[in-house]
């Protein structure tokens, strides 16, 4: 039976790195990256509340469609509003949520020094300081209420996080 796993957390917490480490361990999974989807759905993004609502609903729809076709899916997306993650949970029977917990200060440091952004926009926290609606800076990030797994992204390396996630998936 297929499954959908949403890896959520602040920008720069390591979602994409962990998602692709999980994919290395479970190569049949498809990774849906919000940043890639956004480039197609909103090629000139404004990051308005209305735009985010449409883009995240499109992401959930895509994940559900793939799930219904028997594809395992890893969602790599901040998903700063609980309502989007709850929508996925309502629509997808085999849904799991993993929260990468990481202090915003560390996310800012990581974002400044990362070379591979995995399609994420660069200098996002600098843009947030300049007024852009960046989760954790200008837009609230709603921490998951009951994720299946919480990873301390400050202390756990991506490889260990991926191994824990694979164990979670295999236990379902």
NUGUDREN-224602 format. One record per residue: x, y, z of N, C-alpha, C, O in turn. Coordinates in steps of 0.05 Angstrom, whole numbers, padded with zeros to 5 digits, always signed. Example, Ala and Ser with C-alpha at 12.3 -4.5 7.8 and 13.67 -1.06 7.14 Angstrom:
REM NUGUDREN-224602
+00264-00114+00156+00246-00090+00156+00264-00066+00156+00285-00066+00169
+00257-00045+00142+00273-00021+00143+00258+00001+00157+00268+00023+00161
END
This chain:
REM NUGUDREN-224602
+00017-00024+00000+00000+00000+00000+00018+00025+00000+00038+00026+00014
+00010+00044-00016+00026+00069-00018+00022+00086+00007+00004+00082+00023
+00039+00106+00009+00039+00125+00032+00048+00153+00023+00060+00156+00002
+00041+00172+00039+00050+00200+00035+00062+00210+00061+00051+00207+00082
+00086+00221+00059+00101+00231+00082+00106+00261+00077+00118+00268+00057
+00097+00278+00095+00103+00307+00092+00125+00314+00112+00121+00310+00136
+00147+00324+00102+00169+00334+00119+00165+00364+00120+00168+00378+00100
+00159+00374+00144+00154+00402+00148+00173+00414+00168+00186+00400+00184
+00176+00440+00167+00194+00455+00185+00201+00481+00172+00194+00486+00148
+00214+00498+00187+00222+00524+00177+00240+00523+00152+00255+00503+00149
+00241+00543+00136+00260+00544+00114+00289+00542+00125+00296+00556+00144
+00305+00525+00113+00332+00522+00122+00336+00501+00144+00359+00498+00153
+00315+00487+00152+00318+00467+00174+00329+00441+00164+00338+00424+00180
+00329+00437+00137+00340+00412+00126+00320+00394+00113+00326+00370+00108
+00296+00404+00107+00275+00387+00096+00284+00373+00070+00281+00349+00067
+00295+00388+00052+00302+00377+00026+00325+00357+00029+00324+00335+00016
+00344+00363+00045+00367+00345+00049+00356+00319+00061+00364+00297+00051
+00339+00320+00081+00328+00296+00093+00310+00281+00073+00311+00257+00071
+00294+00296+00058+00276+00283+00038+00292+00266+00018+00285+00244+00012
+00314+00277+00009+00330+00263-00011+00346+00240+00002+00353+00221-00012
+00353+00242+00027+00366+00220+00041+00345+00197+00044+00353+00174+00041
+00320+00204+00050+00299+00183+00051+00296+00170+00024+00293+00146+00022
+00296+00186+00003+00293+00175-00024+00316+00156-00031+00312+00137-00045
+00340+00162-00021+00363+00144-00026+00357+00117-00014+00365+00096-00025
+00344+00117+00010+00338+00092+00023+00313+00078+00012+00310+00054+00014
+00295+00094+00001+00269+00084-00010+00267+00096-00039+00251+00114-00043
+00282+00085-00058+00284+00098-00084+00257+00098-00100+00255+00113-00120
+00238+00082-00092+00212+00082-00107+00195+00106-00099+00173+00110-00112
+00202+00122-00080+00186+00145-00072+00191+00169-00090+00213+00173-00100
+00170+00184-00095+00172+00209-00110+00174+00232-00090+00160+00232-00070
+00192+00251-00095+00194+00274-00078+00180+00298-00092+00187+00306-00114
+00160+00308-00078+00146+00332-00087+00158+00356-00073+00155+00359-00048
+00172+00373-00087+00184+00397-00075+00166+00421-00081+00160+00428-00104
+00158+00435-00059+00142+00459-00062+00155+00479-00080+00142+00492-00097
+00181+00483-00077+00195+00503-00093+00194+00497-00123+00192+00516-00139
+00195+00472-00131+00192+00465-00159+00163+00469-00169+00159+00480-00190
+00143+00461-00152+00115+00465-00159+00109+00495-00162+00095+00503-00181
+00119+00511-00144+00113+00539-00144+00123+00552-00171+00111+00570-00181
+00146+00543-00181+00157+00554-00206+00138+00550-00230+00138+00565-00249
+00122+00528-00228+00103+00523-00250+00076+00536-00245+00065+00549-00263
+00066+00534-00220+00040+00545-00214+00040+00575-00212+00021+00589-00220
+00061+00586-00200+00064+00615-00197+00092+00624-00205+00109+00628-00188
+00097+00626-00231+00125+00632-00240+00135+00659-00231+00159+00664-00230
+00117+00678-00223+00125+00703-00211+00112+00705-00184+00093+00720-00180
+00122+00689-00164+00108+00687-00139+00107+00713-00123+00126+00729-00123
+00084+00718-00110+00082+00741-00092+00082+00731-00063+00086+00747-00045
+00077+00705-00059+00076+00693-00032+00054+00705-00015+00055+00705+00010
+00033+00715-00028+00010+00725-00014-00005+00701-00001-00001+00678-00008
-00022+00708+00018-00038+00687+00032-00055+00672+00012-00057+00647+00013
-00067+00686-00007-00085+00673-00027-00068+00655-00045-00076+00633-00051
-00045+00665-00054-00029+00649-00072-00019+00624-00057-00020+00602-00069
-00010+00627-00032-00001+00604-00017-00023+00583-00014-00019+00559-00016
-00048+00593-00009-00070+00575-00006-00074+00558-00032-00077+00533-00030
-00073+00570-00055-00076+00556-00080-00052+00537-00085-00057+00514-00093
-00028+00546-00080-00005+00529-00085-00004+00505-00067+00002+00482-00076
-00010+00509-00041-00009+00486-00023-00032+00467-00028-00029+00443-00025
-00055+00477-00036-00077+00459-00043-00070+00442-00068-00076+00419-00070
-00056+00455-00087-00046+00440-00111-00026+00419-00103-00026+00397-00114
-00009+00425-00083+00010+00406-00074-00004+00382-00061+00003+00359-00067
-00023+00387-00045-00038+00365-00032-00053+00348-00053-00053+00324-00052
-00065+00362-00072-00079+00348-00094-00060+00330-00109-00066+00306-00115
-00036+00340-00116-00016+00324-00130-00008+00300-00114-00006+00278-00125
-00003+00304-00088+00005+00282-00071-00017+00260-00070-00011+00236-00071
-00042+00269-00067-00064+00250-00066-00067+00235-00092-00072+00211-00092
-00064+00249-00114-00067+00236-00141-00045+00215-00144-00051+00193-00153
-00021+00221-00137+00001+00202-00138-00004+00178-00120+00000+00155-00127
-00013+00184-00095-00020+00163-00076-00041+00145-00087-00039+00120-00085
-00062+00156-00098-00084+00140-00109-00074+00122-00132-00086+00101-00137
-00053+00131-00146-00042+00115-00168-00022+00094-00158-00010+00079-00173
-00018+00093-00131+00000+00073-00119+00028+00082-00115+00046+00066-00109
+00033+00107-00118+00060+00119-00115+00065+00128-00087+00048+00140-00075
+00088+00121-00076+00097+00131-00050+00107+00160-00054+00120+00165-00074
+00100+00178-00036+00106+00206-00039+00118+00218-00014+00109+00213+00008
+00139+00234-00019+00151+00250+00002+00146+00279-00005+00155+00288-00026
+00132+00293+00012+00127+00322+00007+00149+00337+00022+00152+00335+00046
+00163+00353+00007+00184+00370+00018+00174+00399+00016+00177+00412-00004
+00162+00408+00038+00149+00435+00038+00146+00445+00066+00139+00431+00084
+00152+00471+00069+00149+00484+00095+00121+00479+00106+00117+00471+00129
+00100+00485+00090+00073+00481+00099+00068+00495+00126+00060+00483+00145
+00072+00521+00126+00072+00536+00151+00044+00537+00165+00042+00543+00188
+00023+00531+00150-00004+00530+00162-00012+00501+00167-00011+00484+00149
-00022+00496+00191-00032+00469+00198-00054+00461+00179-00056+00437+00173
-00071+00480+00170-00094+00472+00154-00087+00457+00129-00101+00440+00120
-00064+00464+00117-00055+00450+00092-00047+00421+00099-00054+00402+00085
-00032+00418+00121-00024+00391+00129-00048+00375+00138-00049+00350+00134
-00067+00388+00151-00092+00374+00160-00108+00365+00136-00121+00344+00136
-00108+00381+00115-00123+00374+00090-00111+00348+00079-00125+00330+00071
-00084+00347+00078-00071+00323+00068-00078+00299+00086-00084+00277+00075
-00079+00303+00112-00085+00281+00130-00114+00271+00126-00120+00247+00127
-00132+00290+00120-00161+00283+00115-00164+00268+00089-00181+00249+00088
-00149+00275+00069-00153+00264+00042-00138+00238+00037-00145+00223+00019
-00116+00234+00051-00097+00212+00045-00097+00193+00069-00087+00200+00090
-00107+00169+00065-00109+00150+00088-00082+00142+00100-00080+00141+00124
-00062+00138+00084-00035+00130+00094-00017+00155+00094+00004+00155+00080
-00024+00175+00110-00009+00200+00112+00007+00200+00138-00002+00192+00159
+00031+00211+00136+00049+00214+00159+00061+00242+00158+00066+00252+00136
+00066+00253+00181+00078+00279+00182+00103+00278+00200+00103+00267+00222
+00125+00289+00189+00150+00291+00204+00157+00321+00207+00158+00335+00187
+00162+00329+00231+00169+00357+00237+00199+00358+00243+00208+00346+00262
+00213+00374+00227+00241+00379+00232+00243+00404+00250+00240+00426+00240
+00247+00400+00275+00248+00422+00294+00276+00434+00294+00296+00420+00297
+00277+00460+00290+00303+00473+00288+00299+00503+00295+00281+00516+00285
+00316+00514+00312+00314+00542+00319+00318+00560+00295+00335+00554+00278
+00302+00581+00293+00303+00598+00270+00331+00610+00266+00339+00615+00243
+00345+00615+00287+00372+00626+00285+00391+00607+00270+00407+00615+00254
+00388+00581+00276+00404+00561+00261+00395+00558+00232+00412+00555+00214
+00369+00560+00227+00359+00559+00200+00370+00583+00184+00378+00579+00161
+00372+00606+00196+00383+00630+00183+00412+00625+00176+00421+00631+00154
+00428+00614+00195+00456+00608+00190+00459+00588+00168+00475+00592+00149
+00444+00567+00168+00445+00546+00148+00438+00557+00120+00452+00552+00100
+00418+00573+00119+00409+00584+00094+00430+00603+00082+00433+00603+00057
+00444+00617+00098+00466+00635+00089+00489+00620+00076+00502+00629+00058
+00494+00596+00087+00518+00581+00078+00513+00558+00059+00532+00546+00049
+00488+00551+00054+00483+00528+00037+00490+00534+00008+00485+00556-00003
+00501+00514-00004+00509+00516-00032+00486+00505-00050+00478+00518-00069
+00476+00482-00043+00454+00470-00058+00428+00477-00044+00422+00467-00022
+00412+00494-00057+00387+00502-00045+00364+00484-00051+00341+00488-00042
+00369+00463-00066+00347+00444-00074+00323+00458-00085+00300+00452-00079
+00328+00478-00102+00307+00494-00116+00295+00515-00099+00277+00530-00109
+00303+00518-00074+00292+00539-00056+00303+00566-00064+00326+00567-00074
+00288+00587-00060+00298+00614-00066+00322+00620-00048+00322+00612-00025
+00341+00635-00058+00364+00642-00042+00359+00667-00025+00342+00683-00032
+00374+00669-00003+00372+00692+00015+00344+00697+00025+00336+00720+00028
+00330+00676+00031+00302+00678+00039+00299+00694+00065+00280+00710+00068
+00317+00690+00084+00314+00704+00110+00322+00733+00107+00311+00750+00121
+00340+00740+00089+00346+00768+00083+00322+00781+00071+00315+00804+00078
+00308+00767+00054+00284+00777+00042+00262+00781+00064+00247+00800+00063
+00261+00762+00083+00242+00765+00105+00248+00790+00122+00229+00803+00130
+00273+00796+00126+00280+00820+00141+00272+00845+00126+00266+00866+00137
+00271+00843+00099+00263+00865+00082+00233+00867+00078+00223+00885+00064
+00218+00849+00091+00189+00851+00089+00175+00829+00075+00150+00827+00076
+00189+00811+00062+00176+00788+00048+00163+00770+00069+00172+00769+00092
+00141+00757+00062+00126+00740+00081+00140+00713+00084+00131+00692+00073
+00161+00712+00100+00177+00688+00104+00168+00674+00130+00168+00687+00151
+00160+00648+00129+00153+00634+00153+00175+00635+00174+00198+00631+00168
+00167+00642+00198+00186+00644+00220+00196+00672+00224+00208+00678+00245
+00192+00689+00204+00201+00717+00206+00177+00736+00205+00170+00749+00224
+00163+00736+00182+00141+00754+00177+00114+00739+00177+00093+00752+00179
+00115+00713+00174+00091+00697+00172+00094+00675+00194+00115+00663+00196
+00073+00670+00210+00076+00649+00230+00080+00621+00218+00068+00615+00198
+00096+00605+00232+00098+00577+00226+00082+00562+00248+00089+00565+00271
+00062+00548+00240+00045+00533+00259+00056+00505+00263+00055+00488+00246
+00068+00501+00286+00081+00476+00293+00060+00454+00292+00038+00458+00302
+00067+00431+00281+00048+00408+00280+00039+00401+00309+00055+00400+00327
+00013+00395+00311+00003+00387+00338+00009+00358+00345+00016+00352+00368
+00006+00340+00325+00011+00312+00331+00025+00299+00307+00014+00281+00294
+00050+00307+00302+00064+00293+00280+00071+00265+00288+00074+00259+00312
+00074+00248+00269+00082+00220+00275+00111+00219+00285+00118+00200+00299
+00127+00239+00278+00155+00239+00286+00165+00267+00287+00159+00284+00270
+00180+00273+00308+00194+00299+00311+00224+00293+00310+00234+00276+00325
+00238+00307+00293+00267+00304+00290+00280+00330+00300+00272+00352+00292
+00299+00328+00318+00314+00351+00327+00336+00357+00306+00357+00345+00307
+00329+00375+00287+00347+00380+00265+00373+00394+00273+00392+00397+00257
+00373+00404+00297+00398+00417+00307+00418+00396+00316+00442+00401+00314
+00408+00374+00326+00426+00353+00337+00429+00328+00320+00450+00315+00321
+00409+00322+00304+00410+00297+00288+00418+00302+00259+00406+00319+00246
+00439+00288+00250+00447+00292+00222+00426+00280+00203+00410+00263+00211
+00425+00290+00178+00405+00282+00159+00404+00251+00155+00382+00240+00151
+00427+00238+00156+00427+00209+00152+00412+00195+00174+00396+00176+00169
+00416+00203+00200+00401+00191+00222+00371+00198+00221+00354+00181+00226
+00365+00222+00213+00337+00230+00210+00324+00212+00189+00301+00203+00193
+00337+00208+00166+00326+00191+00145+00321+00163+00155+00301+00151+00148
+00340+00152+00170+00337+00125+00180+00312+00123+00199+00297+00104+00198
+00308+00143+00216+00285+00144+00234+00259+00145+00218+00239+00132+00224
+00259+00161+00197+00235+00164+00180+00229+00137+00166+00206+00129+00164
+00250+00124+00156+00245+00098+00142+00234+00078+00162+00216+00062+00155
+00243+00078+00187+00232+00060+00207+00203+00066+00212+00186+00048+00216
+00196+00092+00213+00168+00101+00216+00151+00090+00194+00130+00078+00198
+00160+00093+00169+00146+00083+00146+00142+00053+00146+00121+00043+00141
+00164+00039+00153+00163+00010+00153+00145-00001+00176+00135-00023+00174
+00141+00014+00197+00124+00006+00219+00095+00009+00214+00078-00002+00229
+00088+00023+00192+00059+00028+00186+00047+00004+00173+00023+00004+00166
END
